[in-house]
């Protein structure tokens, strides 16, 4: 079995020499890149199982290199440990936001370095096993009905990525928390617990979305009947709820509302899910400081609801391919998600007898439109 391959990226050769010396008694293949650009161009050459990445480098810095690597499907599962002299919580958060799986402070402690490398390689080994099982699953799925064709490859790749990324955010910090608590270092242990909490919430949200998606699939296939419902579409309540949702991204002030009250034939749960998914999609694919307009108006026996964002936009081809576990331009834009949001929204609208459609100007704006039936008194 080949020794694990470790790529060390640092613009200072002396730093590489120190780390290489600390790992000299370990059974690792050690490789060196003196810049971010060299690291990116040498991935196929060294085929690393782990990357130790310096943050402060001229040209492309470590955070930018991390973002680019994590945006590449071939390499996004490779654990990246940021080696940094930065210590503030905000700086470390930037590393994690860029996709880093762990970080270690300078000057590097040899025992801590070995422990973190061992932990990350163990996680990578587990990920490789999952990928092997996923490949077996893909081969099995190929024998299913043609109606599952679009779901097949995307379920295996995007869903496993969305599960494994927050799992990294739980497993790795737990190892650190154990070390911190042994030394009674409470403050850094609490910071790691914050990361664990965020990752756990992400898994919880994904689980809830999957349950809603499969429930809607059952309704579509008439495995369960849809009960008649009626819910107040209240502009005041909706505005309060959605501003609270946007506040987690510090974008509450970006929301603009033009809502007309109505009573609609939809359960309160599905209305809440629908609004959350539409606004979450707009927040995810537009920049902070740009407006997101949520509007509704009564048109005959239907309530027309629309959400407009001034973000990346979509091509006609992309709009036509929207489905669960489908994401576009992930190699260009690093983002979380499974593509479930718009699919769930479309299914909710269609189950009520309403319509769902998207208009967009690529790289400028996107508007998601749907209609919901009104319940007359």
N, C-alpha and C positions, 0 to 999 in steps of 0.2 A: 504494500500500500504506500502511495506517495506521501511524503511529508507535506503538511499544510503549507501553502504558499502565502507569505505575508509581504505586502507592498508598503514600504515606508516612504511617505511623501513629505519632504522638508527642503527648503531652499538653503539650509545650512548643513553642509556635509558633516560638520562636527557633531551635530545633533543626531544624524543618522548613525555615526560611528558609536556614539554612546548607547543608543538603543540596541544596535546590532551586538555590541559587546554584552549588554545585559541579557540578551537572548542566545548567546553563543553556545550555552550548554543545553539548549532546547532543540528538539528535532524539527526545525522549521527551515523552509527555503526562504531566505531573506532577499528581497529585491529593493532597489532604490530608484526614486524619481526626484529630481531636483526642482521641479516646478509642477504647477497644476496641469499645464498643457502636456508636459511629458507624461504625467500620470495617466491622463485620458488616452493618450496615443499608445500607451504600453499595456493597457488592460488585456488585449488579446494575446500579447506576448507572454506576460507573466501569469495570466489566469489566476488572480489572487483569490484566496479563501477569506482574507481579512485585509483591511486597509487601515493603516495608522496615518492619519492625515493632519498635518500642521495647519492651524487656522490662519496665522498671520504670514502671508507670503506675497511677494510682489507679483504683478500681473493678475492672474486669476487666483483669488484667495481661496482658502480651504472651504469656506461655506459655499462659494459658487461651484467649486469642483464637486462637492458633495451633492448639490442640487442636480448637476448634470449627470452624475453617475446614477443617482436614484431615478432619474427620468428615463434611463435606458433599460428596457425590459430585460435584457440579457444580464445586467449587473445589479439591478435594484435589490436583489436578495443578499448581496455581499455585505456583511457587517462593516460599518465604518466607525472607527474610534477616533474622535477628534482630540488631538494633542494641543493643548492651549495654555497660555499664561493668563488668559482671561479668567476671572473668578466671579463676576457679578451674575446674579440670577438671570438678568435679561440677556447677557451674552451667551450663557449656556442654553437659554431658551431658543436663541437664534440657531444654534447648532442643531438642536433637536428638531426645530421647525424645518431645517434644511434636509432632514432625513437621517441625521446621524443616529447611530444606535447606542453610542456610549461616548464618554469623554474622559480624559485623564489630564491632570494638571502638571505643568512644568514647575520645578524640575521633576523629572519622572522618577518615581520610586520603583526599583526593580521588582520587589515582591508584588506591588500593586499592578504593575504592568503585566507580569506573568499571569496573575489571577484574572485580570480583565480579558486578556487574550484567550486564556483557557475557556472562560465563560462564553465569549463570543463564538469561538470555534465549535463549542458544544451546541450552541443554538444553530449555527450554520449546518452542522451535521444533521440535526433534527429537521431543519428546513429541507435539506436534500432528500431525506426520507419521505417527507410529505410530498415533495415534487414527484418522486418515483411513484408513490401511491396515486397521485393525481394523474400521472401518465397512464397507469393501469385503468383508472376511472374513465379517462378519455376514450380509451380503446373499447371499454364496455359500453359507454354512451353511444358510440358509433352504431351500435346494433339497434338502438331505439327508433321510434317512429320519426319520420322526417320532420314533423312539427316541432321537434326539439332541436333541430339543427342549429338555429341561431343561438340557442342557449348553451350549446355544447362546449365549444372551446372557450368561450368567455367566462362561463361559470368556473371552469378549471383554473383559469389564470387570474382574472380580476378578483374573484371571491377569495382565493387562497392568499393573494397579496393583501387584501383588506383585513383578513384575519391575522395573518402572520405579523404585519407591521405593528399593530397594538400589542400583540403577544410579546414581541421584542421589548416594547415599552413597559411590560410588566415583569418579565423574567429577569432582564438585565438589572434593573434598579433593585429588585429584591436581593440579589447577590450583594450589591453595594450597601443596602440597608443593614444587612446582617453584619458586614464589616464595621459600618459606622456605629451600630449599637454596641458591638463588642468593645469599642474604644470610647463609648459614651458620647459620641458626636451627634447630638440631637438635631441641631439645625440642618446639616446636610441630609440627615435621614428624613426629616420632614419634607425637604425639597424633593427627594426621590419619591416619597409617598404621593406628592402632588402629581408627579409624572405617572405613577401607577394608577391613580384615580382617573386621570384624563384618559388613559388607555382603556381602562375598564369601562368607562362611560361610552367610549367609541365602539367597543364590542357590543355593549348593551343596545346602543342605537341601531347598529347593523342587524342585530338579532330581531329587534322590533320591526324593522323594515322588512326583513325576510318573512316574518309571520304575517304581516299585512299583505305582502305580495302573494304568498301562497294561499291566503284566505280569499283574495280577489280572484285568483286563478280557479279556486274551487267554485266560486259564484259563476264565473264565466262558463265553466264546464257543467254548470247546473248540478253540481254535487251537493250544494246547499242552496236553499231558496233565499232570496233577498227580501227581508221583511220591510214593509212600508214604514217610512220614517218621516218626521218633520222636525226641522230645527230652525231656530231664529238666526238669520244672517245679520248680526248686529254690528254696525260700523264701529261703535265705541269699543265693544269687547274685542273685536278683531284687531283694531289699531293698537290697543294696549298689549295684546298677546304678541303680535308681530314685532312691535318695538322692543319688547323684552327679549325675543329671540335674537334680534339684530344686535342687541347690546353686548352679547357675548363676543361679537366681532368688532365692537366699538363702532358700529355703523347705524345706531338707532336714528341718528339725524339724517341718514341717507334715504330713509323711507318717506315716500310721499303718498298720501291717500286721497282717493276720490270715490267714496263708497256710498251705495244706496242700500238701505235696509230692505229685507225681504224675508219671507218664510219659505224654506226650500225643502224638497223631498230628498233629504240626505241625513244620515245619522250625525250626531254631534261629534262622534269619534272620527268618522270619515271626513267631515268638514275640517276638523282640526288637523288631521293628517294631510289633507289636500293643501291647505294654506301653508303648513310648515314646509312641505316638500317644494312648493313653488317658490317661496321666499328663500329657502335654503339654496336652491339651484341658482337663483339670481345673485345671492351673496357670494356663492362659490366662484361664479364665472364673471364677476365684475370687480372693479377696483374700488378701494375705499375712497370716499369723497365723491363718487358718481351716484346719481340718484337711481332709486328703484321705485317705480310707480305702481301701486296696487289700486285698481279701480274696478267698480262694478256698476251696472245699470240694468234696470228691468227693460226687457224687450219682448213684448207680448206675454207669453206664458213661461218665459225663460229668464233667468238671471245670467247675464254675461259677465264673466269675471276675467280680468287680464292682469298680468304682471310683466312690466317692461323694465329691462335692465340695459345699461349702456356699456356692455361688456364685450366679450370676444366674438359674439355672434356665431352663426352656423351657416354652412352651405346648404343648398337644397338637397344635395346627396346625403349629408349628415342627418338632416331632419327626417328624410325618408327611412333612415336606418335606425332611428331611436328604438331601443328595446332594453330589457333588463340585462345587466352585466355587459353593456356596450358602452365604451368610453372613446372619445375622439381626441387625437393629438396628444395622447399621454406622453409620447416621447418628447414633445415640445414643452408641455406644461405639466409640472408635477402637481398632483392633486389627489385628495382622498375621494373615495366614492366607488360605487358599483354601477352607476347608471340606472339605479332603481327609481329615483325620485320622479322623473317625468313619466316613466312607465306606470308607476302607481297612480299618479295624477290622471293619466289618460284612462286607466281602467275604472277609476272611481267615477269619472264623468260619464263614460259610456254605459256603466251599469245602471245609472239613473235615467238613461235615455237622452243624455246630453251629448255634446260634441266636444272635441279637443283638437286644436291645431296650433301650429307655430308659424310665426312670420319673423324673418330675421334679415339683417344686413350684415354680412360677414365682416368681422373685426370692428363693428360699430354698435349693434344693438340686437336684442332678441325680445320678442313679446310672446308669451304663452297665453293663449286664449282658451276658454272653455265655457260651456253653457250648462246650467243646472236647472231642472224644472222647478217652478214656483208652486207652492201649495196655496190655493185660494181659500179664504175663510168661507 
